[in-house]
Amino acid sequence: VEDSGPGIPPGDMEQVFAPFFRLEQSRNRETGGVGLGLSIARAIARHHGGDIVLENRSNGLRAVIRLPLID
C-alpha cells in the first residue's frame, strides 16, 4: 500500500506499531483512530510467519505485508 502523505519520521518507524501510538496528536476519537491498526495488522502477519515493513518514499509511505508461501 502506498500513499502520498508526509511519511513517518525515521525515529518513529517502529514506534507506530506500538498499541495506542498515534503520530497525529491533534486527532481525537471523532477524527481519527485509537492507534491499534498497525499493531493488530503486524501481530496477525507475524502470527502467520510474516511481517509488515514500512518504507518512506520521496513522496509518501509504502507499507508492505510479506507472508510466507505455503505449499
mmCIF file as Biopython writes it, N, C-alpha, C and O atoms, coordinates in Angstrom:
data_model
#
loop_
_atom_site.group_PDB
_atom_site.id
_atom_site.type_symbol
_atom_site.label_atom_id
_atom_site.label_alt_id
_atom_site.label_comp_id
_atom_site.label_asym_id
_atom_site.label_entity_id
_atom_site.label_seq_id
_atom_site.pdbx_PDB_ins_code
_atom_site.Cartn_x
_atom_site.Cartn_y
_atom_site.Cartn_z
_atom_site.occupancy
_atom_site.B_iso_or_equiv
_atom_site.auth_seq_id
_atom_site.auth_asym_id
_atom_site.pdbx_PDB_model_num
ATOM 1   N N  . VAL A ? 1  ? 0.845   -1.158  0.000  1.0 0.0 1  A 1 
ATOM 2   C CA . VAL A ? 1  ? 0.000   0.000   0.000  1.0 0.0 1  A 1 
ATOM 3   C C  . VAL A ? 1  ? 0.895   1.226   0.000  1.0 0.0 1  A 1 
ATOM 4   O O  . VAL A ? 1  ? 1.856   1.286   0.767  1.0 0.0 1  A 1 
ATOM 5   N N  . GLU A ? 2  ? 0.601   2.200   -0.840 1.0 0.0 2  A 1 
ATOM 6   C CA . GLU A ? 2  ? 1.382   3.438   -0.896 1.0 0.0 2  A 1 
ATOM 7   C C  . GLU A ? 2  ? 0.463   4.639   -0.757 1.0 0.0 2  A 1 
ATOM 8   O O  . GLU A ? 2  ? -0.684  4.618   -1.202 1.0 0.0 2  A 1 
ATOM 9   N N  . ASP A ? 3  ? 0.983   5.685   -0.133 1.0 0.0 3  A 1 
ATOM 10  C CA . ASP A ? 3  ? 0.238   6.932   -0.091 1.0 0.0 3  A 1 
ATOM 11  C C  . ASP A ? 3  ? 1.165   8.078   -0.471 1.0 0.0 3  A 1 
ATOM 12  O O  . ASP A ? 3  ? 2.362   7.876   -0.677 1.0 0.0 3  A 1 
ATOM 13  N N  . SER A ? 4  ? 0.617   9.261   -0.561 1.0 0.0 4  A 1 
ATOM 14  C CA . SER A ? 4  ? 1.420   10.431  -0.938 1.0 0.0 4  A 1 
ATOM 15  C C  . SER A ? 4  ? 1.481   11.439  0.209  1.0 0.0 4  A 1 
ATOM 16  O O  . SER A ? 4  ? 1.629   12.640  -0.018 1.0 0.0 4  A 1 
ATOM 17  N N  . GLY A ? 5  ? 1.366   10.947  1.430  1.0 0.0 5  A 1 
ATOM 18  C CA . GLY A ? 5  ? 1.406   11.818  2.604  1.0 0.0 5  A 1 
ATOM 19  C C  . GLY A ? 5  ? 2.826   12.181  3.002  1.0 0.0 5  A 1 
ATOM 20  O O  . GLY A ? 5  ? 3.757   12.003  2.216  1.0 0.0 5  A 1 
ATOM 21  N N  . PRO A ? 6  ? 3.000   12.686  4.212  1.0 0.0 6  A 1 
ATOM 22  C CA . PRO A ? 6  ? 4.314   13.156  4.659  1.0 0.0 6  A 1 
ATOM 23  C C  . PRO A ? 6  ? 5.269   12.050  5.086  1.0 0.0 6  A 1 
ATOM 24  O O  . PRO A ? 6  ? 6.434   12.332  5.368  1.0 0.0 6  A 1 
ATOM 25  N N  . GLY A ? 7  ? 4.818   10.806  5.141  1.0 0.0 7  A 1 
ATOM 26  C CA . GLY A ? 7  ? 5.674   9.719   5.608  1.0 0.0 7  A 1 
ATOM 27  C C  . GLY A ? 7  ? 5.723   9.688   7.123  1.0 0.0 7  A 1 
ATOM 28  O O  . GLY A ? 7  ? 4.916   10.327  7.799  1.0 0.0 7  A 1 
ATOM 29  N N  . ILE A ? 8  ? 6.684   8.933   7.649  1.0 0.0 8  A 1 
ATOM 30  C CA . ILE A ? 8  ? 6.850   8.778   9.090  1.0 0.0 8  A 1 
ATOM 31  C C  . ILE A ? 8  ? 8.278   9.158   9.444  1.0 0.0 8  A 1 
ATOM 32  O O  . ILE A ? 8  ? 9.212   8.698   8.787  1.0 0.0 8  A 1 
ATOM 33  N N  . PRO A ? 9  ? 8.474   9.989   10.469 1.0 0.0 9  A 1 
ATOM 34  C CA . PRO A ? 9  ? 9.841   10.317  10.881 1.0 0.0 9  A 1 
ATOM 35  C C  . PRO A ? 9  ? 10.613  9.030   11.195 1.0 0.0 9  A 1 
ATOM 36  O O  . PRO A ? 9  ? 10.069  8.135   11.841 1.0 0.0 9  A 1 
ATOM 37  N N  . PRO A ? 10 ? 11.866  8.922   10.751 1.0 0.0 10 A 1 
ATOM 38  C CA . PRO A ? 10 ? 12.642  7.689   10.959 1.0 0.0 10 A 1 
ATOM 39  C C  . PRO A ? 10 ? 12.653  7.209   12.403 1.0 0.0 10 A 1 
ATOM 40  O O  . PRO A ? 10 ? 12.640  6.001   12.641 1.0 0.0 10 A 1 
ATOM 41  N N  . GLY A ? 11 ? 12.678  8.103   13.359 1.0 0.0 11 A 1 
ATOM 42  C CA . GLY A ? 11 ? 12.702  7.712   14.757 1.0 0.0 11 A 1 
ATOM 43  C C  . GLY A ? 11 ? 11.405  7.089   15.245 1.0 0.0 11 A 1 
ATOM 44  O O  . GLY A ? 11 ? 11.383  6.458   16.301 1.0 0.0 11 A 1 
ATOM 45  N N  . ASP A ? 12 ? 10.328  7.254   14.495 1.0 0.0 12 A 1 
ATOM 46  C CA . ASP A ? 12 ? 9.024   6.707   14.871 1.0 0.0 12 A 1 
ATOM 47  C C  . ASP A ? 12 ? 8.630   5.483   14.055 1.0 0.0 12 A 1 
ATOM 48  O O  . ASP A ? 12 ? 7.530   4.957   14.226 1.0 0.0 12 A 1 
ATOM 49  N N  . MET A ? 13 ? 9.505   5.024   13.176 1.0 0.0 13 A 1 
ATOM 50  C CA . MET A ? 13 ? 9.166   3.945   12.248 1.0 0.0 13 A 1 
ATOM 51  C C  . MET A ? 13 ? 8.739   2.659   12.972 1.0 0.0 13 A 1 
ATOM 52  O O  . MET A ? 13 ? 7.802   2.001   12.520 1.0 0.0 13 A 1 
ATOM 53  N N  . GLU A ? 14 ? 9.379   2.288   14.052 1.0 0.0 14 A 1 
ATOM 54  C CA . GLU A ? 14 ? 8.960   1.111   14.824 1.0 0.0 14 A 1 
ATOM 55  C C  . GLU A ? 14 ? 7.901   1.473   15.861 1.0 0.0 14 A 1 
ATOM 56  O O  . GLU A ? 14 ? 7.038   0.656   16.180 1.0 0.0 14 A 1 
ATOM 57  N N  . GLN A ? 15 ? 7.964   2.664   16.374 1.0 0.0 15 A 1 
ATOM 58  C CA . GLN A ? 15 ? 7.037   3.108   17.423 1.0 0.0 15 A 1 
ATOM 59  C C  . GLN A ? 15 ? 5.583   3.060   16.949 1.0 0.0 15 A 1 
ATOM 60  O O  . GLN A ? 15 ? 4.682   2.819   17.752 1.0 0.0 15 A 1 
ATOM 61  N N  . VAL A ? 16 ? 5.345   3.286   15.652 1.0 0.0 16 A 1 
ATOM 62  C CA . VAL A ? 16 ? 3.968   3.305   15.149 1.0 0.0 16 A 1 
ATOM 63  C C  . VAL A ? 16 ? 3.280   1.949   15.272 1.0 0.0 16 A 1 
ATOM 64  O O  . VAL A ? 16 ? 2.058   1.864   15.151 1.0 0.0 16 A 1 
ATOM 65  N N  . PHE A ? 17 ? 4.047   0.889   15.512 1.0 0.0 17 A 1 
ATOM 66  C CA . PHE A ? 17 ? 3.467   -0.440  15.692 1.0 0.0 17 A 1 
ATOM 67  C C  . PHE A ? 17 ? 3.064   -0.700  17.142 1.0 0.0 17 A 1 
ATOM 68  O O  . PHE A ? 17 ? 2.444   -1.723  17.434 1.0 0.0 17 A 1 
ATOM 69  N N  . ALA A ? 18 ? 3.405   0.211   18.054 1.0 0.0 18 A 1 
ATOM 70  C CA . ALA A ? 18 ? 3.035   0.048   19.461 1.0 0.0 18 A 1 
ATOM 71  C C  . ALA A ? 18 ? 1.539   0.338   19.626 1.0 0.0 18 A 1 
ATOM 72  O O  . ALA A ? 18 ? 1.018   1.279   19.027 1.0 0.0 18 A 1 
ATOM 73  N N  . PRO A ? 19 ? 0.851   -0.472  20.437 1.0 0.0 19 A 1 
ATOM 74  C CA . PRO A ? 19 ? -0.584  -0.223  20.642 1.0 0.0 19 A 1 
ATOM 75  C C  . PRO A ? 19 ? -0.842  1.183   21.185 1.0 0.0 19 A 1 
ATOM 76  O O  . PRO A ? 19 ? -0.149  1.655   22.087 1.0 0.0 19 A 1 
ATOM 77  N N  . PHE A ? 20 ? -1.835  1.827   20.626 1.0 0.0 20 A 1 
ATOM 78  C CA . PHE A ? 20 ? -2.330  3.149   21.025 1.0 0.0 20 A 1 
ATOM 79  C C  . PHE A ? 20 ? -1.385  4.303   20.662 1.0 0.0 20 A 1 
ATOM 80  O O  . PHE A ? 20 ? -1.638  5.442   21.054 1.0 0.0 20 A 1 
ATOM 81  N N  . PHE A ? 21 ? -0.306  4.032   19.925 1.0 0.0 21 A 1 
ATOM 82  C CA . PHE A ? 21 ? 0.588   5.117   19.496 1.0 0.0 21 A 1 
ATOM 83  C C  . PHE A ? 21 ? -0.013  5.781   18.268 1.0 0.0 21 A 1 
ATOM 84  O O  . PHE A ? 21 ? -0.429  5.109   17.325 1.0 0.0 21 A 1 
ATOM 85  N N  . ARG A ? 22 ? -0.053  7.124   18.288 1.0 0.0 22 A 1 
ATOM 86  C CA . ARG A ? 22 ? -0.552  7.884   17.142 1.0 0.0 22 A 1 
ATOM 87  C C  . ARG A ? 22 ? 0.405   9.022   16.847 1.0 0.0 22 A 1 
ATOM 88  O O  . ARG A ? 22 ? 0.813   9.755   17.747 1.0 0.0 22 A 1 
ATOM 89  N N  . LEU A ? 23 ? 0.757   9.162   15.588 1.0 0.0 23 A 1 
ATOM 90  C CA . LEU A ? 23 ? 1.630   10.267  15.179 1.0 0.0 23 A 1 
ATOM 91  C C  . LEU A ? 23 ? 0.894   11.596  15.222 1.0 0.0 23 A 1 
ATOM 92  O O  . LEU A ? 23 ? 1.448   12.615  15.635 1.0 0.0 23 A 1 
ATOM 93  N N  . GLU A ? 24 ? -0.345  11.574  14.797 1.0 0.0 24 A 1 
ATOM 94  C CA . GLU A ? 24 ? -1.139  12.792  14.687 1.0 0.0 24 A 1 
ATOM 95  C C  . GLU A ? 24 ? -1.777  13.103  16.034 1.0 0.0 24 A 1 
ATOM 96  O O  . GLU A ? 24 ? -2.837  12.564  16.352 1.0 0.0 24 A 1 
ATOM 97  N N  . GLN A ? 25 ? -1.156  13.955  16.818 1.0 0.0 25 A 1 
ATOM 98  C CA . GLN A ? 25 ? -1.637  14.260  18.161 1.0 0.0 25 A 1 
ATOM 99  C C  . GLN A ? 25 ? -2.899  15.116  18.168 1.0 0.0 25 A 1 
ATOM 100 O O  . GLN A ? 25 ? -3.618  15.143  19.167 1.0 0.0 25 A 1 
ATOM 101 N N  . SER A ? 26 ? -3.176  15.813  17.070 1.0 0.0 26 A 1 
ATOM 102 C CA . SER A ? 26 ? -4.346  16.692  17.050 1.0 0.0 26 A 1 
ATOM 103 C C  . SER A ? 26 ? -5.647  15.924  16.861 1.0 0.0 26 A 1 
ATOM 104 O O  . SER A ? 26 ? -6.727  16.478  17.066 1.0 0.0 26 A 1 
ATOM 105 N N  . ARG A ? 27 ? -5.556  14.663  16.476 1.0 0.0 27 A 1 
ATOM 106 C CA . ARG A ? 27 ? -6.776  13.885  16.236 1.0 0.0 27 A 1 
ATOM 107 C C  . ARG A ? 27 ? -7.414  13.469  17.545 1.0 0.0 27 A 1 
ATOM 108 O O  . ARG A ? 27 ? -6.749  13.287  18.565 1.0 0.0 27 A 1 
ATOM 109 N N  . ASN A ? 28 ? -8.708  13.328  17.480 1.0 0.0 28 A 1 
ATOM 110 C CA . ASN A ? 28 ? -9.442  12.786  18.613 1.0 0.0 28 A 1 
ATOM 111 C C  . ASN A ? 28 ? -10.258 11.599  18.110 1.0 0.0 28 A 1 
ATOM 112 O O  . ASN A ? 28 ? -10.159 11.237  16.938 1.0 0.0 28 A 1 
ATOM 113 N N  . ARG A ? 29 ? -11.046 11.000  18.963 1.0 0.0 29 A 1 
ATOM 114 C CA . ARG A ? 29 ? -11.810 9.808   18.564 1.0 0.0 29 A 1 
ATOM 115 C C  . ARG A ? 29 ? -12.772 10.076  17.419 1.0 0.0 29 A 1 
ATOM 116 O O  . ARG A ? 29 ? -13.129 9.150   16.691 1.0 0.0 29 A 1 
ATOM 117 N N  . GLU A ? 30 ? -13.198 11.317  17.241 1.0 0.0 30 A 1 
ATOM 118 C CA . GLU A ? 30 ? -14.139 11.632  16.177 1.0 0.0 30 A 1 
ATOM 119 C C  . GLU A ? 30 ? -13.452 11.833  14.830 1.0 0.0 30 A 1 
ATOM 120 O O  . GLU A ? 30 ? -14.096 11.685  13.790 1.0 0.0 30 A 1 
ATOM 121 N N  . THR A ? 31 ? -12.159 12.166  14.822 1.0 0.0 31 A 1 
ATOM 122 C CA . THR A ? 31 ? -11.471 12.446  13.555 1.0 0.0 31 A 1 
ATOM 123 C C  . THR A ? 31 ? -10.373 11.457  13.233 1.0 0.0 31 A 1 
ATOM 124 O O  . THR A ? 31 ? -9.746  11.568  12.179 1.0 0.0 31 A 1 
ATOM 125 N N  . GLY A ? 32 ? -10.118 10.500  14.093 1.0 0.0 32 A 1 
ATOM 126 C CA . GLY A ? 32 ? -9.059  9.530   13.824 1.0 0.0 32 A 1 
ATOM 127 C C  . GLY A ? 32 ? -9.237  8.285   14.654 1.0 0.0 32 A 1 
ATOM 128 O O  . GLY A ? 32 ? -10.150 8.191   15.474 1.0 0.0 32 A 1 
ATOM 129 N N  . GLY A ? 33 ? -8.362  7.334   14.437 1.0 0.0 33 A 1 
ATOM 130 C CA . GLY A ? 33 ? -8.441  6.067   15.156 1.0 0.0 33 A 1 
ATOM 131 C C  . GLY A ? 33 ? -7.853  6.165   16.545 1.0 0.0 33 A 1 
ATOM 132 O O  . GLY A ? 33 ? -7.557  7.247   17.051 1.0 0.0 33 A 1 
ATOM 133 N N  . VAL A ? 34 ? -7.692  4.987   17.152 1.0 0.0 34 A 1 
ATOM 134 C CA . VAL A ? 34 ? -7.150  4.937   18.502 1.0 0.0 34 A 1 
ATOM 135 C C  . VAL A ? 34 ? -5.713  4.419   18.520 1.0 0.0 34 A 1 
ATOM 136 O O  . VAL A ? 34 ? -5.125  4.271   19.591 1.0 0.0 34 A 1 
ATOM 137 N N  . GLY A ? 35 ? -5.150  4.147   17.361 1.0 0.0 35 A 1 
ATOM 138 C CA . GLY A ? 35 ? -3.758  3.712   17.301 1.0 0.0 35 A 1 
ATOM 139 C C  . GLY A ? 35 ? -3.569  2.218   17.450 1.0 0.0 35 A 1 
ATOM 140 O O  . GLY A ? 35 ? -2.552  1.775   17.985 1.0 0.0 35 A 1 
ATOM 141 N N  . LEU A ? 36 ? -4.524  1.434   16.990 1.0 0.0 36 A 1 
ATOM 142 C CA . LEU A ? 36 ? -4.401  -0.018  17.091 1.0 0.0 36 A 1 
ATOM 143 C C  . LEU A ? 36 ? -4.218  -0.719  15.748 1.0 0.0 36 A 1 
ATOM 144 O O  . LEU A ? 36 ? -3.817  -1.882  15.720 1.0 0.0 36 A 1 
ATOM 145 N N  . GLY A ? 37 ? -4.496  -0.054  14.655 1.0 0.0 37 A 1 
ATOM 146 C CA . GLY A ? 37 ? -4.486  -0.694  13.343 1.0 0.0 37 A 1 
ATOM 147 C C  . GLY A ? 37 ? -3.185  -1.370  12.972 1.0 0.0 37 A 1 
ATOM 148 O O  . GLY A ? 37 ? -3.184  -2.551  12.626 1.0 0.0 37 A 1 
ATOM 149 N N  . LEU A ? 38 ? -2.078  -0.653  13.035 1.0 0.0 38 A 1 
ATOM 150 C CA . LEU A ? 38 ? -0.793  -1.243  12.660 1.0 0.0 38 A 1 
ATOM 151 C C  . LEU A ? 38 ? -0.343  -2.295  13.656 1.0 0.0 38 A 1 
ATOM 152 O O  . LEU A ? 38 ? 0.279   -3.285  13.271 1.0 0.0 38 A 1 
ATOM 153 N N  . SER A ? 39 ? -0.647  -2.098  14.917 1.0 0.0 39 A 1 
ATOM 154 C CA . SER A ? 39 ? -0.298  -3.082  15.937 1.0 0.0 39 A 1 
ATOM 155 C C  . SER A ? 39 ? -1.009  -4.409  15.679 1.0 0.0 39 A 1 
ATOM 156 O O  . SER A ? 39 ? -0.391  -5.472  15.734 1.0 0.0 39 A 1 
ATOM 157 N N  . ILE A ? 40 ? -2.290  -4.343  15.401 1.0 0.0 40 A 1 
ATOM 158 C CA . ILE A ? 40 ? -3.068  -5.553  15.122 1.0 0.0 40 A 1 
ATOM 159 C C  . ILE A ? 40 ? -2.625  -6.196  13.817 1.0 0.0 40 A 1 
ATOM 160 O O  . ILE A ? 40 ? -2.466  -7.415  13.747 1.0 0.0 40 A 1 
ATOM 161 N N  . ALA A ? 41 ? -2.424  -5.389  12.786 1.0 0.0 41 A 1 
ATOM 162 C CA . ALA A ? 41 ? -2.017  -5.923  11.485 1.0 0.0 41 A 1 
ATOM 163 C C  . ALA A ? 41 ? -0.666  -6.630  11.580 1.0 0.0 41 A 1 
ATOM 164 O O  . ALA A ? 41 ? -0.485  -7.695  10.990 1.0 0.0 41 A 1 
ATOM 165 N N  . ARG A ? 42 ? 0.282   -6.049  12.316 1.0 0.0 42 A 1 
ATOM 166 C CA . ARG A ? 42 ? 1.597   -6.681  12.449 1.0 0.0 42 A 1 
ATOM 167 C C  . ARG A ? 42 ? 1.483   -7.975  13.261 1.0 0.0 42 A 1 
ATOM 168 O O  . ARG A ? 42 ? 2.136   -8.965  12.930 1.0 0.0 42 A 1 
ATOM 169 N N  . ALA A ? 43 ? 0.677   -7.981  14.302 1.0 0.0 43 A 1 
ATOM 170 C CA . ALA A ? 43 ? 0.504   -9.201  15.102 1.0 0.0 43 A 1 
ATOM 171 C C  . ALA A ? 43 ? -0.069  -10.327 14.243 1.0 0.0 43 A 1 
ATOM 172 O O  . ALA A ? 43 ? 0.368   -11.473 14.356 1.0 0.0 43 A 1 
ATOM 173 N N  . ILE A ? 44 ? -1.022  -10.020 13.405 1.0 0.0 44 A 1 
ATOM 174 C CA . ILE A ? 44 ? -1.612  -11.038 12.525 1.0 0.0 44 A 1 
ATOM 175 C C  . ILE A ? 44 ? -0.578  -11.529 11.525 1.0 0.0 44 A 1 
ATOM 176 O O  . ILE A ? 44 ? -0.428  -12.737 11.335 1.0 0.0 44 A 1 
ATOM 177 N N  . ALA A ? 45 ? 0.142   -10.609 10.881 1.0 0.0 45 A 1 
ATOM 178 C CA . ALA A ? 45 ? 1.163   -11.002 9.911  1.0 0.0 45 A 1 
ATOM 179 C C  . ALA A ? 45 ? 2.220   -11.880 10.563 1.0 0.0 45 A 1 
ATOM 180 O O  . ALA A ? 45 ? 2.606   -12.901 9.994  1.0 0.0 45 A 1 
ATOM 181 N N  . ARG A ? 46 ? 2.693   -11.503 11.743 1.0 0.0 46 A 1 
ATOM 182 C CA . ARG A ? 46 ? 3.726   -12.285 12.430 1.0 0.0 46 A 1 
ATOM 183 C C  . ARG A ? 46 ? 3.189   -13.635 12.888 1.0 0.0 46 A 1 
ATOM 184 O O  . ARG A ? 46 ? 3.928   -14.620 12.885 1.0 0.0 46 A 1 
ATOM 185 N N  . HIS A ? 47 ? 1.936   -13.701 13.275 1.0 0.0 47 A 1 
ATOM 186 C CA . HIS A ? 47 ? 1.331   -14.973 13.665 1.0 0.0 47 A 1 
ATOM 187 C C  . HIS A ? 47 ? 1.358   -15.970 12.501 1.0 0.0 47 A 1 
ATOM 188 O O  . HIS A ? 47 ? 1.425   -17.181 12.712 1.0 0.0 47 A 1 
ATOM 189 N N  . HIS A ? 48 ? 1.307   -15.456 11.293 1.0 0.0 48 A 1 
ATOM 190 C CA . HIS A ? 48 ? 1.333   -16.294 10.094 1.0 0.0 48 A 1 
ATOM 191 C C  . HIS A ? 48 ? 2.730   -16.414 9.497  1.0 0.0 48 A 1 
ATOM 192 O O  . HIS A ? 48 ? 2.879   -16.856 8.357  1.0 0.0 48 A 1 
ATOM 193 N N  . GLY A ? 49 ? 3.759   -16.022 10.258 1.0 0.0 49 A 1 
ATOM 194 C CA . GLY A ? 49 ? 5.141   -16.184 9.804  1.0 0.0 49 A 1 
ATOM 195 C C  . GLY A ? 49 ? 5.654   -15.060 8.926  1.0 0.0 49 A 1 
ATOM 196 O O  . GLY A ? 49 ? 6.713   -15.198 8.314  1.0 0.0 49 A 1 
ATOM 197 N N  . GLY A ? 50 ? 4.941   -13.964 8.848  1.0 0.0 50 A 1 
ATOM 198 C CA . GLY A ? 50 ? 5.346   -12.844 8.005  1.0 0.0 50 A 1 
ATOM 199 C C  . GLY A ? 50 ? 5.624   -11.601 8.820  1.0 0.0 50 A 1 
ATOM 200 O O  . GLY A ? 50 ? 5.920   -11.683 10.012 1.0 0.0 50 A 1 
ATOM 201 N N  . ASP A ? 51 ? 5.530   -10.451 8.180  1.0 0.0 51 A 1 
ATOM 202 C CA . ASP A ? 51 ? 5.762   -9.175  8.852  1.0 0.0 51 A 1 
ATOM 203 C C  . ASP A ? 51 ? 5.226   -8.044  7.988  1.0 0.0 51 A 1 
ATOM 204 O O  . ASP A ? 51 ? 4.884   -8.235  6.821  1.0 0.0 51 A 1 
ATOM 205 N N  . ILE A ? 52 ? 5.163   -6.878  8.581  1.0 0.0 52 A 1 
ATOM 206 C CA . ILE A ? 52 ? 4.833   -5.647  7.860  1.0 0.0 52 A 1 
ATOM 207 C C  . ILE A ? 52 ? 6.062   -4.752  7.922  1.0 0.0 52 A 1 
ATOM 208 O O  . ILE A ? 52 ? 6.658   -4.575  8.984  1.0 0.0 52 A 1 
ATOM 209 N N  . VAL A ? 53 ? 6.434   -4.194  6.790  1.0 0.0 53 A 1 
ATOM 210 C CA . VAL A ? 53 ? 7.584   -3.301  6.700  1.0 0.0 53 A 1 
ATOM 211 C C  . VAL A ? 53 ? 7.102   -1.957  6.165  1.0 0.0 53 A 1 
ATOM 212 O O  . VAL A ? 53 ? 6.366   -1.904  5.180  1.0 0.0 53 A 1 
ATOM 213 N N  . LEU A ? 54 ? 7.514   -0.884  6.810  1.0 0.0 54 A 1 
ATOM 214 C CA . LEU A ? 54 ? 7.185   0.460   6.351  1.0 0.0 54 A 1 
ATOM 215 C C  . LEU A ? 54 ? 8.417   1.093   5.727  1.0 0.0 54 A 1 
ATOM 216 O O  . LEU A ? 54 ? 9.525   0.954   6.246  1.0 0.0 54 A 1 
ATOM 217 N N  . GLU A ? 55 ? 8.225   1.786   4.616  1.0 0.0 55 A 1 
ATOM 218 C CA . GLU A ? 55 ? 9.324   2.443   3.910  1.0 0.0 55 A 1 
ATOM 219 C C  . GLU A ? 55 ? 8.896   3.849   3.511  1.0 0.0 55 A 1 
ATOM 220 O O  . GLU A ? 55 ? 7.880   4.023   2.839  1.0 0.0 55 A 1 
ATOM 221 N N  . ASN A ? 56 ? 9.667   4.851   3.923  1.0 0.0 56 A 1 
ATOM 222 C CA . ASN A ? 56 ? 9.414   6.203   3.439  1.0 0.0 56 A 1 
ATOM 223 C C  . ASN A ? 56 ? 9.870   6.284   1.991  1.0 0.0 56 A 1 
ATOM 224 O O  . ASN A ? 56 ? 10.926  5.764   1.631  1.0 0.0 56 A 1 
ATOM 225 N N  . ARG A ? 57 ? 9.066   6.938   1.167  1.0 0.0 57 A 1 
ATOM 226 C CA . ARG A ? 57 ? 9.414   7.203   -0.229 1.0 0.0 57 A 1 
ATOM 227 C C  . ARG A ? 57 ? 9.615   8.703   -0.372 1.0 0.0 57 A 1 
ATOM 228 O O  . ARG A ? 57 ? 9.393   9.452   0.580  1.0 0.0 57 A 1 
ATOM 229 N N  . SER A ? 58 ? 10.019  9.135   -1.513 1.0 0.0 58 A 1 
ATOM 230 C CA . SER A ? 58 ? 10.243  10.570  -1.715 1.0 0.0 58 A 1 
ATOM 231 C C  . SER A ? 58 ? 8.942   11.367  -1.592 1.0 0.0 58 A 1 
ATOM 232 O O  . SER A ? 58 ? 8.968   12.551  -1.258 1.0 0.0 58 A 1 
ATOM 233 N N  . ASN A ? 59 ? 7.818   10.725  -1.859 1.0 0.0 59 A 1 
ATOM 234 C CA . ASN A ? 59 ? 6.527   11.430  -1.770 1.0 0.0 59 A 1 
ATOM 235 C C  . ASN A ? 59 ? 5.477   10.597  -1.052 1.0 0.0 59 A 1 
ATOM 236 O O  . ASN A ? 59 ? 4.351   10.475  -1.535 1.0 0.0 59 A 1 
ATOM 237 N N  . GLY A ? 60 ? 5.827   10.021  0.094  1.0 0.0 60 A 1 
ATOM 238 C CA . GLY A ? 60 ? 4.838   9.274   0.846  1.0 0.0 60 A 1 
ATOM 239 C C  . GLY A ? 60 ? 5.416   8.086   1.577  1.0 0.0 60 A 1 
ATOM 240 O O  . GLY A ? 60 ? 6.613   8.031   1.862  1.0 0.0 60 A 1 
ATOM 241 N N  . LEU A ? 61 ? 4.557   7.144   1.874  1.0 0.0 61 A 1 
ATOM 242 C CA . LEU A ? 61 ? 4.911   5.967   2.652  1.0 0.0 61 A 1 
ATOM 243 C C  . LEU A ? 61 ? 4.450   4.720   1.917  1.0 0.0 61 A 1 
ATOM 244 O O  . LEU A ? 61 ? 3.407   4.722   1.262  1.0 0.0 61 A 1 
ATOM 245 N N  . ARG A ? 62 ? 5.230   3.661   2.030  1.0 0.0 62 A 1 
ATOM 246 C CA . ARG A ? 62 ? 4.859   2.361   1.477  1.0 0.0 62 A 1 
ATOM 247 C C  . ARG A ? 62 ? 4.796   1.371   2.634  1.0 0.0 62 A 1 
ATOM 248 O O  . ARG A ? 62 ? 5.722   1.292   3.441  1.0 0.0 62 A 1 
ATOM 249 N N  . ALA A ? 63 ? 3.708   0.621   2.712  1.0 0.0 63 A 1 
ATOM 250 C CA . ALA A ? 63 ? 3.562   -0.454  3.688  1.0 0.0 63 A 1 
ATOM 251 C C  . ALA A ? 63 ? 3.504   -1.765  2.909  1.0 0.0 63 A 1 
ATOM 252 O O  . ALA A ? 63 ? 2.667   -1.932  2.022  1.0 0.0 63 A 1 
ATOM 253 N N  . VAL A ? 64 ? 4.395   -2.687  3.244  1.0 0.0 64 A 1 
ATOM 254 C CA . VAL A ? 64 ? 4.469   -3.965  2.549  1.0 0.0 64 A 1 
ATOM 255 C C  . VAL A ? 64 ? 4.205   -5.075  3.559  1.0 0.0 64 A 1 
ATOM 256 O O  . VAL A ? 64 ? 4.865   -5.149  4.596  1.0 0.0 64 A 1 
ATOM 257 N N  . ILE A ? 65 ? 3.244   -5.931  3.257  1.0 0.0 65 A 1 
ATOM 258 C CA . ILE A ? 65 ? 2.975   -7.116  4.065  1.0 0.0 65 A 1 
ATOM 259 C C  . ILE A ? 65 ? 3.607   -8.294  3.350  1.0 0.0 65 A 1 
ATOM 260 O O  . ILE A ? 65 ? 3.305   -8.566  2.188  1.0 0.0 65 A 1 
ATOM 261 N N  . ARG A ? 66 ? 4.491   -8.995  4.056  1.0 0.0 66 A 1 
ATOM 262 C CA . ARG A ? 66 ? 5.146   -10.165 3.490  1.0 0.0 66 A 1 
ATOM 263 C C  . ARG A ? 66 ? 4.700   -11.388 4.273  1.0 0.0 66 A 1 
ATOM 264 O O  . ARG A ? 66 ? 4.788   -11.422 5.500  1.0 0.0 66 A 1 
ATOM 265 N N  . LEU A ? 67 ? 4.221   -12.386 3.552  1.0 0.0 67 A 1 
ATOM 266 C CA . LEU A ? 67 ? 3.796   -13.640 4.153  1.0 0.0 67 A 1 
ATOM 267 C C  . LEU A ? 67 ? 4.506   -14.786 3.464  1.0 0.0 67 A 1 
ATOM 268 O O  . LEU A ? 67 ? 4.777   -14.701 2.266  1.0 0.0 67 A 1 
ATOM 269 N N  . PRO A ? 68 ? 4.818   -15.861 4.182  1.0 0.0 68 A 1 
ATOM 270 C CA . PRO A ? 68 ? 5.497   -16.988 3.555  1.0 0.0 68 A 1 
ATOM 271 C C  . PRO A ? 68 ? 4.567   -17.721 2.588  1.0 0.0 68 A 1 
ATOM 272 O O  . PRO A ? 68 ? 3.352   -17.775 2.784  1.0 0.0 68 A 1 
ATOM 273 N N  . LEU A ? 69 ? 5.155   -18.265 1.569  1.0 0.0 69 A 1 
ATOM 274 C CA . LEU A ? 69 ? 4.414   -19.081 0.595  1.0 0.0 69 A 1 
ATOM 275 C C  . LEU A ? 69 ? 4.170   -20.449 1.204  1.0 0.0 69 A 1 
ATOM 276 O O  . LEU A ? 69 ? 5.092   -21.094 1.702  1.0 0.0 69 A 1 
ATOM 277 N N  . ILE A ? 70 ? 2.935   -20.877 1.159  1.0 0.0 70 A 1 
ATOM 278 C CA . ILE A ? 70 ? 2.572   -22.192 1.714  1.0 0.0 70 A 1 
ATOM 279 C C  . ILE A ? 70 ? 2.356   -23.154 0.564  1.0 0.0 70 A 1 
ATOM 280 O O  . ILE A ? 70 ? 1.610   -22.869 -0.372 1.0 0.0 70 A 1 
ATOM 281 N N  . ASP A ? 71 ? 3.014   -24.289 0.646  1.0 0.0 71 A 1 
ATOM 282 C CA . ASP A ? 71 ? 2.873   -25.314 -0.409 1.0 0.0 71 A 1 
ATOM 283 C C  . ASP A ? 71 ? 1.647   -26.148 -0.185 1.0 0.0 71 A 1 
ATOM 284 O O  . ASP A ? 71 ? 1.366   -27.056 -0.968 1.0 0.0 71 A 1 
#
